[in-house]
Each structure stands twice: as C-alpha cells, then as structure tokens.
Amino acid sequence: MSKLMTTLAAIAGLIAAPAFAANDDHAGHHGAPAAAAAAEAPATMSEGTVRKVDKAGGKVTIAHGPLENLNMPPMTMVFRVADAAMLDGLEAGDKIRFSADRVSGTFTVTALEAAE
C-alpha cells in the first residue's frame, strides 16, 4: 500500500473512532439499561475547574480530573447539565466537585457543588 493510502486509511480510522465511541454505552453492556446501571451505583464526585458557562444552551465546559465511572482520563470538555439551575451563579474559574454520567447518550453533569 502506498504511503498516501496508508495515511488516508489512518485518517479515516481517526475520524470514525469518535463516532463509534460516542455510540458506545458501557453501562448498557450485558443487557442492563443505562438508567438502571446508573441507579445501582451512584457516581463519584470528581474535581474540576469551570472554563465556560453556556446558560442558554444548558452546558458547562469543565477542565476535570479522571472520571472513574466513565473510565475517562483528565481533559477539558463540554457537558450538558441535568438541571439548568445548576448553572446559576457558576462562573469561569470556579473550582467545583461534580458527578457526570451518560444520559441518553450525552455526557451530563448530574450533581455539582463548589469545591472547598
């Protein structure tokens, strides 16, 4: 295979990988619905720093440490919030503790509090 074909195949794999990951519901393995799995084991609180608050969109960008329940390493990402009221008084730069889970296929903050 030529270098060009190898490069194109690698790029195609990188583009396709997030699409497969976004549709993978780890909590749904072994036939258990995601909601039932979430109800069985409460999410642990993780540390983070708010980078951006989008009240109109119901989203918050958080630079966070590892999210154990989602098997996710530290990174900065956008989350939906389970309740728009969670964003009241929240500002970029705030240190927080939060729980996140996959709700209907979307990463969602389900609990949030100021870090001490």
MODELLER restraints for C-alpha pairs under 7 A, 6 or more apart:
rsr = mdl.restraints
at = mdl.atoms
rsr.add(forms.Gaussian(group=physical.xy_distance, feature=features.Distance(at['CA:23:A'], at['CA:105:A']), mean=6.86, stdev=0.5))
rsr.add(forms.Gaussian(group=physical.xy_distance, feature=features.Distance(at['CA:27:A'], at['CA:33:A']), mean=6.92, stdev=0.5))
rsr.add(forms.Gaussian(group=physical.xy_distance, feature=features.Distance(at['CA:27:A'], at['CA:34:A']), mean=4.92, stdev=0.5))
rsr.add(forms.Gaussian(group=physical.xy_distance, feature=features.Distance(at['CA:27:A'], at['CA:37:A']), mean=5.85, stdev=0.5))
rsr.add(forms.Gaussian(group=physical.xy_distance, feature=features.Distance(at['CA:28:A'], at['CA:34:A']), mean=5.06, stdev=0.5))
rsr.add(forms.Gaussian(group=physical.xy_distance, feature=features.Distance(at['CA:43:A'], at['CA:69:A']), mean=6.29, stdev=0.5))
rsr.add(forms.Gaussian(group=physical.xy_distance, feature=features.Distance(at['CA:43:A'], at['CA:99:A']), mean=5.80, stdev=0.5))
rsr.add(forms.Gaussian(group=physical.xy_distance, feature=features.Distance(at['CA:43:A'], at['CA:100:A']), mean=6.98, stdev=0.5))
rsr.add(forms.Gaussian(group=physical.xy_distance, feature=features.Distance(at['CA:44:A'], at['CA:99:A']), mean=5.95, stdev=0.5))
rsr.add(forms.Gaussian(group=physical.xy_distance, feature=features.Distance(at['CA:45:A'], at['CA:97:A']), mean=5.80, stdev=0.5))
rsr.add(forms.Gaussian(group=physical.xy_distance, feature=features.Distance(at['CA:45:A'], at['CA:98:A']), mean=4.99, stdev=0.5))
rsr.add(forms.Gaussian(group=physical.xy_distance, feature=features.Distance(at['CA:45:A'], at['CA:99:A']), mean=4.79, stdev=0.5))
rsr.add(forms.Gaussian(group=physical.xy_distance, feature=features.Distance(at['CA:46:A'], at['CA:65:A']), mean=6.57, stdev=0.5))
rsr.add(forms.Gaussian(group=physical.xy_distance, feature=features.Distance(at['CA:46:A'], at['CA:67:A']), mean=6.33, stdev=0.5))
rsr.add(forms.Gaussian(group=physical.xy_distance, feature=features.Distance(at['CA:46:A'], at['CA:97:A']), mean=5.32, stdev=0.5))
rsr.add(forms.Gaussian(group=physical.xy_distance, feature=features.Distance(at['CA:46:A'], at['CA:98:A']), mean=5.30, stdev=0.5))
rsr.add(forms.Gaussian(group=physical.xy_distance, feature=features.Distance(at['CA:46:A'], at['CA:99:A']), mean=6.20, stdev=0.5))
rsr.add(forms.Gaussian(group=physical.xy_distance, feature=features.Distance(at['CA:47:A'], at['CA:64:A']), mean=5.89, stdev=0.5))
rsr.add(forms.Gaussian(group=physical.xy_distance, feature=features.Distance(at['CA:47:A'], at['CA:65:A']), mean=5.85, stdev=0.5))
rsr.add(forms.Gaussian(group=physical.xy_distance, feature=features.Distance(at['CA:47:A'], at['CA:96:A']), mean=5.94, stdev=0.5))
rsr.add(forms.Gaussian(group=physical.xy_distance, feature=features.Distance(at['CA:47:A'], at['CA:97:A']), mean=4.64, stdev=0.5))
rsr.add(forms.Gaussian(group=physical.xy_distance, feature=features.Distance(at['CA:47:A'], at['CA:98:A']), mean=6.59, stdev=0.5))
rsr.add(forms.Gaussian(group=physical.xy_distance, feature=features.Distance(at['CA:48:A'], at['CA:62:A']), mean=6.05, stdev=0.5))
rsr.add(forms.Gaussian(group=physical.xy_distance, feature=features.Distance(at['CA:48:A'], at['CA:63:A']), mean=5.41, stdev=0.5))
rsr.add(forms.Gaussian(group=physical.xy_distance, feature=features.Distance(at['CA:48:A'], at['CA:64:A']), mean=4.06, stdev=0.5))
rsr.add(forms.Gaussian(group=physical.xy_distance, feature=features.Distance(at['CA:48:A'], at['CA:65:A']), mean=6.26, stdev=0.5))
rsr.add(forms.Gaussian(group=physical.xy_distance, feature=features.Distance(at['CA:48:A'], at['CA:95:A']), mean=5.94, stdev=0.5))
rsr.add(forms.Gaussian(group=physical.xy_distance, feature=features.Distance(at['CA:48:A'], at['CA:96:A']), mean=5.32, stdev=0.5))
rsr.add(forms.Gaussian(group=physical.xy_distance, feature=features.Distance(at['CA:48:A'], at['CA:97:A']), mean=6.18, stdev=0.5))
rsr.add(forms.Gaussian(group=physical.xy_distance, feature=features.Distance(at['CA:49:A'], at['CA:62:A']), mean=5.55, stdev=0.5))
rsr.add(forms.Gaussian(group=physical.xy_distance, feature=features.Distance(at['CA:49:A'], at['CA:63:A']), mean=5.21, stdev=0.5))
rsr.add(forms.Gaussian(group=physical.xy_distance, feature=features.Distance(at['CA:49:A'], at['CA:64:A']), mean=6.45, stdev=0.5))
rsr.add(forms.Gaussian(group=physical.xy_distance, feature=features.Distance(at['CA:49:A'], at['CA:93:A']), mean=5.95, stdev=0.5))
rsr.add(forms.Gaussian(group=physical.xy_distance, feature=features.Distance(at['CA:49:A'], at['CA:94:A']), mean=5.68, stdev=0.5))
rsr.add(forms.Gaussian(group=physical.xy_distance, feature=features.Distance(at['CA:49:A'], at['CA:95:A']), mean=4.56, stdev=0.5))
rsr.add(forms.Gaussian(group=physical.xy_distance, feature=features.Distance(at['CA:49:A'], at['CA:96:A']), mean=5.96, stdev=0.5))
rsr.add(forms.Gaussian(group=physical.xy_distance, feature=features.Distance(at['CA:50:A'], at['CA:61:A']), mean=6.01, stdev=0.5))
rsr.add(forms.Gaussian(group=physical.xy_distance, feature=features.Distance(at['CA:50:A'], at['CA:62:A']), mean=4.62, stdev=0.5))
rsr.add(forms.Gaussian(group=physical.xy_distance, feature=features.Distance(at['CA:50:A'], at['CA:63:A']), mean=6.45, stdev=0.5))
rsr.add(forms.Gaussian(group=physical.xy_distance, feature=features.Distance(at['CA:50:A'], at['CA:91:A']), mean=6.76, stdev=0.5))
rsr.add(forms.Gaussian(group=physical.xy_distance, feature=features.Distance(at['CA:50:A'], at['CA:92:A']), mean=4.90, stdev=0.5))
rsr.add(forms.Gaussian(group=physical.xy_distance, feature=features.Distance(at['CA:50:A'], at['CA:93:A']), mean=5.28, stdev=0.5))
rsr.add(forms.Gaussian(group=physical.xy_distance, feature=features.Distance(at['CA:50:A'], at['CA:94:A']), mean=5.35, stdev=0.5))
rsr.add(forms.Gaussian(group=physical.xy_distance, feature=features.Distance(at['CA:50:A'], at['CA:95:A']), mean=6.51, stdev=0.5))
rsr.add(forms.Gaussian(group=physical.xy_distance, feature=features.Distance(at['CA:51:A'], at['CA:61:A']), mean=5.28, stdev=0.5))
rsr.add(forms.Gaussian(group=physical.xy_distance, feature=features.Distance(at['CA:51:A'], at['CA:62:A']), mean=5.47, stdev=0.5))
rsr.add(forms.Gaussian(group=physical.xy_distance, feature=features.Distance(at['CA:51:A'], at['CA:63:A']), mean=6.64, stdev=0.5))
rsr.add(forms.Gaussian(group=physical.xy_distance, feature=features.Distance(at['CA:51:A'], at['CA:92:A']), mean=4.73, stdev=0.5))
rsr.add(forms.Gaussian(group=physical.xy_distance, feature=features.Distance(at['CA:51:A'], at['CA:93:A']), mean=6.04, stdev=0.5))
rsr.add(forms.Gaussian(group=physical.xy_distance, feature=features.Distance(at['CA:52:A'], at['CA:60:A']), mean=5.77, stdev=0.5))
rsr.add(forms.Gaussian(group=physical.xy_distance, feature=features.Distance(at['CA:52:A'], at['CA:61:A']), mean=4.95, stdev=0.5))
rsr.add(forms.Gaussian(group=physical.xy_distance, feature=features.Distance(at['CA:52:A'], at['CA:92:A']), mean=5.12, stdev=0.5))
rsr.add(forms.Gaussian(group=physical.xy_distance, feature=features.Distance(at['CA:53:A'], at['CA:59:A']), mean=6.36, stdev=0.5))
rsr.add(forms.Gaussian(group=physical.xy_distance, feature=features.Distance(at['CA:53:A'], at['CA:60:A']), mean=4.64, stdev=0.5))
rsr.add(forms.Gaussian(group=physical.xy_distance, feature=features.Distance(at['CA:53:A'], at['CA:61:A']), mean=6.45, stdev=0.5))
rsr.add(forms.Gaussian(group=physical.xy_distance, feature=features.Distance(at['CA:53:A'], at['CA:91:A']), mean=6.44, stdev=0.5))
rsr.add(forms.Gaussian(group=physical.xy_distance, feature=features.Distance(at['CA:53:A'], at['CA:92:A']), mean=6.66, stdev=0.5))
rsr.add(forms.Gaussian(group=physical.xy_distance, feature=features.Distance(at['CA:54:A'], at['CA:60:A']), mean=5.88, stdev=0.5))
rsr.add(forms.Gaussian(group=physical.xy_distance, feature=features.Distance(at['CA:55:A'], at['CA:87:A']), mean=6.42, stdev=0.5))
rsr.add(forms.Gaussian(group=physical.xy_distance, feature=features.Distance(at['CA:58:A'], at['CA:80:A']), mean=5.83, stdev=0.5))
rsr.add(forms.Gaussian(group=physical.xy_distance, feature=features.Distance(at['CA:58:A'], at['CA:81:A']), mean=5.92, stdev=0.5))
rsr.add(forms.Gaussian(group=physical.xy_distance, feature=features.Distance(at['CA:58:A'], at['CA:84:A']), mean=5.59, stdev=0.5))
rsr.add(forms.Gaussian(group=physical.xy_distance, feature=features.Distance(at['CA:59:A'], at['CA:78:A']), mean=6.60, stdev=0.5))
rsr.add(forms.Gaussian(group=physical.xy_distance, feature=features.Distance(at['CA:59:A'], at['CA:79:A']), mean=5.53, stdev=0.5))
rsr.add(forms.Gaussian(group=physical.xy_distance, feature=features.Distance(at['CA:59:A'], at['CA:80:A']), mean=4.37, stdev=0.5))
rsr.add(forms.Gaussian(group=physical.xy_distance, feature=features.Distance(at['CA:59:A'], at['CA:81:A']), mean=5.84, stdev=0.5))
rsr.add(forms.Gaussian(group=physical.xy_distance, feature=features.Distance(at['CA:60:A'], at['CA:78:A']), mean=5.63, stdev=0.5))
rsr.add(forms.Gaussian(group=physical.xy_distance, feature=features.Distance(at['CA:60:A'], at['CA:79:A']), mean=5.44, stdev=0.5))
rsr.add(forms.Gaussian(group=physical.xy_distance, feature=features.Distance(at['CA:60:A'], at['CA:80:A']), mean=6.46, stdev=0.5))
rsr.add(forms.Gaussian(group=physical.xy_distance, feature=features.Distance(at['CA:61:A'], at['CA:76:A']), mean=6.92, stdev=0.5))
rsr.add(forms.Gaussian(group=physical.xy_distance, feature=features.Distance(at['CA:61:A'], at['CA:77:A']), mean=5.45, stdev=0.5))
rsr.add(forms.Gaussian(group=physical.xy_distance, feature=features.Distance(at['CA:61:A'], at['CA:78:A']), mean=4.17, stdev=0.5))
rsr.add(forms.Gaussian(group=physical.xy_distance, feature=features.Distance(at['CA:61:A'], at['CA:79:A']), mean=6.18, stdev=0.5))
rsr.add(forms.Gaussian(group=physical.xy_distance, feature=features.Distance(at['CA:62:A'], at['CA:76:A']), mean=5.46, stdev=0.5))
rsr.add(forms.Gaussian(group=physical.xy_distance, feature=features.Distance(at['CA:62:A'], at['CA:77:A']), mean=5.66, stdev=0.5))
rsr.add(forms.Gaussian(group=physical.xy_distance, feature=features.Distance(at['CA:62:A'], at['CA:78:A']), mean=6.38, stdev=0.5))
rsr.add(forms.Gaussian(group=physical.xy_distance, feature=features.Distance(at['CA:63:A'], at['CA:75:A']), mean=5.71, stdev=0.5))
rsr.add(forms.Gaussian(group=physical.xy_distance, feature=features.Distance(at['CA:63:A'], at['CA:76:A']), mean=3.95, stdev=0.5))
rsr.add(forms.Gaussian(group=physical.xy_distance, feature=features.Distance(at['CA:63:A'], at['CA:77:A']), mean=6.55, stdev=0.5))
rsr.add(forms.Gaussian(group=physical.xy_distance, feature=features.Distance(at['CA:64:A'], at['CA:74:A']), mean=5.47, stdev=0.5))
rsr.add(forms.Gaussian(group=physical.xy_distance, feature=features.Distance(at['CA:64:A'], at['CA:75:A']), mean=5.69, stdev=0.5))
rsr.add(forms.Gaussian(group=physical.xy_distance, feature=features.Distance(at['CA:64:A'], at['CA:76:A']), mean=6.08, stdev=0.5))
rsr.add(forms.Gaussian(group=physical.xy_distance, feature=features.Distance(at['CA:65:A'], at['CA:73:A']), mean=6.78, stdev=0.5))
rsr.add(forms.Gaussian(group=physical.xy_distance, feature=features.Distance(at['CA:65:A'], at['CA:74:A']), mean=4.19, stdev=0.5))
rsr.add(forms.Gaussian(group=physical.xy_distance, feature=features.Distance(at['CA:65:A'], at['CA:75:A']), mean=6.79, stdev=0.5))
rsr.add(forms.Gaussian(group=physical.xy_distance, feature=features.Distance(at['CA:66:A'], at['CA:72:A']), mean=5.69, stdev=0.5))
rsr.add(forms.Gaussian(group=physical.xy_distance, feature=features.Distance(at['CA:66:A'], at['CA:73:A']), mean=4.53, stdev=0.5))
rsr.add(forms.Gaussian(group=physical.xy_distance, feature=features.Distance(at['CA:66:A'], at['CA:74:A']), mean=4.58, stdev=0.5))
rsr.add(forms.Gaussian(group=physical.xy_distance, feature=features.Distance(at['CA:67:A'], at['CA:73:A']), mean=6.49, stdev=0.5))
rsr.add(forms.Gaussian(group=physical.xy_distance, feature=features.Distance(at['CA:70:A'], at['CA:101:A']), mean=6.92, stdev=0.5))
rsr.add(forms.Gaussian(group=physical.xy_distance, feature=features.Distance(at['CA:79:A'], at['CA:107:A']), mean=5.54, stdev=0.5))
rsr.add(forms.Gaussian(group=physical.xy_distance, feature=features.Distance(at['CA:79:A'], at['CA:108:A']), mean=5.22, stdev=0.5))
rsr.add(forms.Gaussian(group=physical.xy_distance, feature=features.Distance(at['CA:79:A'], at['CA:109:A']), mean=6.24, stdev=0.5))
rsr.add(forms.Gaussian(group=physical.xy_distance, feature=features.Distance(at['CA:80:A'], at['CA:107:A']), mean=6.45, stdev=0.5))
rsr.add(forms.Gaussian(group=physical.xy_distance, feature=features.Distance(at['CA:80:A'], at['CA:108:A']), mean=4.64, stdev=0.5))
rsr.add(forms.Gaussian(group=physical.xy_distance, feature=features.Distance(at['CA:80:A'], at['CA:109:A']), mean=6.19, stdev=0.5))
rsr.add(forms.Gaussian(group=physical.xy_distance, feature=features.Distance(at['CA:81:A'], at['CA:108:A']), mean=5.28, stdev=0.5))
rsr.add(forms.Gaussian(group=physical.xy_distance, feature=features.Distance(at['CA:81:A'], at['CA:109:A']), mean=4.73, stdev=0.5))
rsr.add(forms.Gaussian(group=physical.xy_distance, feature=features.Distance(at['CA:81:A'], at['CA:110:A']), mean=6.47, stdev=0.5))
rsr.add(forms.Gaussian(group=physical.xy_distance, feature=features.Distance(at['CA:82:A'], at['CA:108:A']), mean=6.22, stdev=0.5))
rsr.add(forms.Gaussian(group=physical.xy_distance, feature=features.Distance(at['CA:82:A'], at['CA:109:A']), mean=5.98, stdev=0.5))
rsr.add(forms.Gaussian(group=physical.xy_distance, feature=features.Distance(at['CA:82:A'], at['CA:110:A']), mean=5.30, stdev=0.5))
rsr.add(forms.Gaussian(group=physical.xy_distance, feature=features.Distance(at['CA:86:A'], at['CA:112:A']), mean=6.87, stdev=0.5))
rsr.add(forms.Gaussian(group=physical.xy_distance, feature=features.Distance(at['CA:95:A'], at['CA:114:A']), mean=6.23, stdev=0.5))
rsr.add(forms.Gaussian(group=physical.xy_distance, feature=features.Distance(at['CA:95:A'], at['CA:115:A']), mean=5.42, stdev=0.5))
rsr.add(forms.Gaussian(group=physical.xy_distance, feature=features.Distance(at['CA:96:A'], at['CA:112:A']), mean=6.89, stdev=0.5))
rsr.add(forms.Gaussian(group=physical.xy_distance, feature=features.Distance(at['CA:96:A'], at['CA:113:A']), mean=5.70, stdev=0.5))
rsr.add(forms.Gaussian(group=physical.xy_distance, feature=features.Distance(at['CA:96:A'], at['CA:114:A']), mean=4.47, stdev=0.5))
rsr.add(forms.Gaussian(group=physical.xy_distance, feature=features.Distance(at['CA:96:A'], at['CA:115:A']), mean=4.42, stdev=0.5))
rsr.add(forms.Gaussian(group=physical.xy_distance, feature=features.Distance(at['CA:97:A'], at['CA:112:A']), mean=5.87, stdev=0.5))
rsr.add(forms.Gaussian(group=physical.xy_distance, feature=features.Distance(at['CA:97:A'], at['CA:113:A']), mean=5.37, stdev=0.5))
rsr.add(forms.Gaussian(group=physical.xy_distance, feature=features.Distance(at['CA:97:A'], at['CA:114:A']), mean=6.09, stdev=0.5))
rsr.add(forms.Gaussian(group=physical.xy_distance, feature=features.Distance(at['CA:97:A'], at['CA:115:A']), mean=5.33, stdev=0.5))
rsr.add(forms.Gaussian(group=physical.xy_distance, feature=features.Distance(at['CA:98:A'], at['CA:109:A']), mean=6.78, stdev=0.5))
rsr.add(forms.Gaussian(group=physical.xy_distance, feature=features.Distance(at['CA:98:A'], at['CA:111:A']), mean=5.35, stdev=0.5))
rsr.add(forms.Gaussian(group=physical.xy_distance, feature=features.Distance(at['CA:98:A'], at['CA:112:A']), mean=4.28, stdev=0.5))
rsr.add(forms.Gaussian(group=physical.xy_distance, feature=features.Distance(at['CA:98:A'], at['CA:113:A']), mean=6.30, stdev=0.5))
rsr.add(forms.Gaussian(group=physical.xy_distance, feature=features.Distance(at['CA:99:A'], at['CA:109:A']), mean=5.74, stdev=0.5))
rsr.add(forms.Gaussian(group=physical.xy_distance, feature=features.Distance(at['CA:99:A'], at['CA:110:A']), mean=5.58, stdev=0.5))
rsr.add(forms.Gaussian(group=physical.xy_distance, feature=features.Distance(at['CA:99:A'], at['CA:111:A']), mean=5.06, stdev=0.5))
rsr.add(forms.Gaussian(group=physical.xy_distance, feature=features.Distance(at['CA:99:A'], at['CA:112:A']), mean=6.55, stdev=0.5))
rsr.add(forms.Gaussian(group=physical.xy_distance, feature=features.Distance(at['CA:100:A'], at['CA:107:A']), mean=6.66, stdev=0.5))
rsr.add(forms.Gaussian(group=physical.xy_distance, feature=features.Distance(at['CA:100:A'], at['CA:108:A']), mean=5.33, stdev=0.5))
rsr.add(forms.Gaussian(group=physical.xy_distance, feature=features.Distance(at['CA:100:A'], at['CA:109:A']), mean=4.23, stdev=0.5))
rsr.add(forms.Gaussian(group=physical.xy_distance, feature=features.Distance(at['CA:100:A'], at['CA:110:A']), mean=5.42, stdev=0.5))
rsr.add(forms.Gaussian(group=physical.xy_distance, feature=features.Distance(at['CA:101:A'], at['CA:107:A']), mean=5.69, stdev=0.5))
rsr.add(forms.Gaussian(group=physical.xy_distance, feature=features.Distance(at['CA:101:A'], at['CA:108:A']), mean=5.48, stdev=0.5))
rsr.add(forms.Gaussian(group=physical.xy_distance, feature=features.Distance(at['CA:101:A'], at['CA:109:A']), mean=6.59, stdev=0.5))
rsr.add(forms.Gaussian(group=physical.xy_distance, feature=features.Distance(at['CA:101:A'], at['CA:110:A']), mean=6.84, stdev=0.5))
rsr.add(forms.Gaussian(group=physical.xy_distance, feature=features.Distance(at['CA:102:A'], at['CA:108:A']), mean=5.92, stdev=0.5))
